[in-house]
Amino acid sequence: MNAIEGSKLCAVVFSRNYTDSRWCLQELDKIMECRKTIGLMVAPIFYKVKPTDIRKQRGSLKIAFQEYERDKLLSWTKSLTEAGNLAGLYYEDGYNEDMFIKKYFHEISRMLDKSFLFVAKHPVGIESRVHDVIPLIGIGSGSVRIIGIWGMSGIGKQPLPKLFIMRFATILKVDVSCKNQGSLGAR
């Protein structure tokens, strides 16, 4: 589970037998939690199973699912539904596996390209600022938020939006405008 928290992107491969594994379901819970809290990118592959079957736990997924304790089912159902709603790649019989894998790695590379902006040479203390601002964003609220950052020069105002782009670009529509207004001078 620590590896999930330390990752930038998690690839989740859903198959017909995915819900047979408690471990997979527990990891999916953690992945979806980290997606919400720290902006973890999630890249699902639906391997010979339809995304709607994952969302609604139908077919072979439903049969295995009925054997688990009720308290775990609610959390796992929620995670499967959220993951099934994510944009991902769908593989079914008849597809060329080599082409599918190349396309998947192209998509992952594209996602990761957005996540590696230069933030700062020595980003000391920026993580605590990010954690302070995360509740203000309202992830999952569906509302539009505008956040202004101001302060004296040299305190790290510009690295903060860059870090937000890296963390949340895959789950939020992020538009950032960084302008250096310079000194307003004495009036």
C-alpha positions in Angstrom: 0.0 0.0 0.0 3.0 2.4 0.6 4.0 1.8 -3.1 0.6 3.2 -4.2 0.9 6.3 -2.0 4.4 7.0 -3.5 3.3 6.6 -7.1 2.4 9.2 -9.7 0.3 6.8 -11.8 -1.4 3.4 -11.1 -2.4 1.1 -14.0 -5.3 -1.1 -13.0 -6.0 -4.1 -15.2 -9.6 -5.2 -14.9 -10.5 -8.7 -16.0 -13.4 -11.1 -15.7 -11.9 -12.5 -12.5 -10.9 -9.2 -10.9 -13.3 -9.5 -8.0 -12.1 -13.0 -7.2 -9.1 -11.3 -5.4 -9.6 -9.6 -2.1 -6.1 -8.2 -2.5 -7.0 -6.5 -5.8 -10.1 -5.0 -4.3 -8.2 -3.7 -1.3 -5.6 -2.1 -3.6 -8.3 -0.6 -5.7 -9.8 1.0 -2.6 -6.4 2.5 -1.8 -5.8 3.7 -5.4 -9.2 5.4 -5.5 -8.6 7.0 -2.1 -5.2 8.3 -3.3 -6.8 9.6 -6.5 -9.0 11.8 -4.4 -6.6 12.9 -1.7 -3.2 13.3 -3.5 -4.2 13.4 -7.1 -2.9 10.0 -8.1 -3.4 9.3 -11.8 -5.3 6.1 -12.6 -5.0 4.5 -16.0 -7.5 1.5 -16.3 -7.4 -1.3 -18.8 -10.6 -3.2 -19.3 -9.3 -6.6 -20.5 -12.0 -8.7 -22.0 -14.5 -7.1 -19.6 -16.7 -4.1 -20.3 -16.4 -0.9 -18.2 -20.2 -1.1 -17.5 -19.6 -4.6 -16.0 -17.0 -3.1 -13.6 -19.3 -0.2 -12.7 -22.3 -2.4 -12.0 -20.5 -5.5 -10.9 -22.3 -7.7 -13.4 -21.7 -11.1 -14.9 -18.8 -13.2 -13.4 -17.8 -10.1 -11.3 -21.2 -10.4 -9.4 -20.8 -14.1 -8.6 -17.5 -13.7 -6.8 -18.6 -10.5 -5.2 -21.5 -12.2 -3.3 -19.0 -14.2 -1.2 -17.5 -11.2 0.7 -18.5 -9.6 4.0 -21.1 -6.9 3.8 -19.0 -4.2 5.4 -16.3 -4.5 2.7 -18.8 -4.7 -0.2 -20.0 -1.1 0.2 -16.5 0.3 -0.1 -15.4 -2.1 -2.9 -18.6 -1.4 -4.8 -18.0 2.4 -4.6 -14.4 2.0 -5.8 -15.3 -0.3 -8.7 -18.0 2.1 -9.8 -15.6 5.1 -9.7 -12.9 3.2 -11.5 -15.4 1.9 -14.1 -16.3 5.5 -14.8 -12.7 6.5 -15.6 -11.6 6.8 -19.2 -9.5 3.8 -20.0 -8.7 1.4 -22.8 -10.9 -1.5 -23.6 -9.4 -4.7 -25.0 -11.6 -7.5 -26.4 -10.9 -10.7 -28.4 -9.8 -10.0 -31.9 -7.7 -6.9 -31.1 -4.0 -6.9 -31.9 -2.3 -7.1 -28.5 0.9 -5.5 -29.7 -0.9 -2.5 -31.0 -3.1 -2.3 -27.9 0.0 -2.3 -25.6 1.7 0.4 -27.7 -1.4 2.5 -27.6 -1.7 2.1 -23.8 1.9 3.1 -23.2 1.4 6.1 -25.5 -1.5 7.2 -23.3 0.4 6.7 -20.1 3.4 8.6 -21.5 1.0 11.5 -22.5 -0.4 11.5 -18.9 3.0 11.5 -17.3 4.3 14.2 -19.6 1.8 16.6 -18.0 3.0 15.6 -14.6 6.6 16.5 -14.9 6.8 20.3 -14.9 9.8 22.0 -13.2 8.5 23.2 -9.9 11.5 24.7 -8.1 15.2 23.9 -7.6 14.7 23.5 -3.9 11.0 23.0 -3.2 11.3 23.3 0.6 8.0 23.4 2.4 5.8 23.3 -0.7 4.2 20.0 0.3 2.7 21.5 3.4 1.3 24.4 1.3 -0.3 21.9 -1.1 -1.9 20.1 1.8 -3.3 23.4 3.2 -4.9 24.3 -0.1 -6.3 20.8 -1.1 -9.5 21.3 1.1 -10.1 24.7 -0.7 -10.2 23.0 -4.1 -13.4 21.1 -3.4 -12.5 17.9 -5.3 -15.6 16.1 -6.2 -17.9 19.0 -5.5 -18.5 19.7 -9.2 -18.2 23.5 -8.6 -15.8 26.0 -10.1 -13.1 27.3 -7.9 -10.8 30.3 -8.4 -7.8 30.5 -6.1 -5.6 33.5 -5.9 -2.1 33.3 -4.4 -0.4 36.5 -3.3 2.4 37.5 -1.1 5.9 39.1 -1.0 8.3 38.0 -3.6 10.4 34.9 -3.2 8.1 32.9 -1.0 7.1 30.3 -3.7 3.9 31.5 -5.2 4.6 30.3 -8.7 5.7 26.7 -7.9 2.4 26.0 -6.1 0.1 26.2 -9.2 2.7 24.1 -11.1 2.5 21.4 -8.4 -1.3 21.5 -8.6 -1.2 20.9 -12.4 1.1 17.9 -11.8 -1.2 16.4 -9.1 -4.7 17.2 -10.3 -4.6 17.7 -14.1 -6.1 14.2 -14.7 -9.1 14.7 -12.3 -9.8 18.4 -12.6 -9.9 20.9 -15.4 -7.1 23.1 -14.3 -6.3 26.5 -15.9 -3.4 28.4 -14.4 -2.3 31.9 -15.0 0.9 33.0 -13.3 1.6 36.7 -13.6 4.4 38.5 -11.9 2.9 41.9 -11.0 6.2 43.1 -9.6 6.4 45.7 -6.9 3.4 48.0 -6.6 5.7 50.5 -4.9 4.9 52.9 -2.2 1.7 55.0 -2.6 
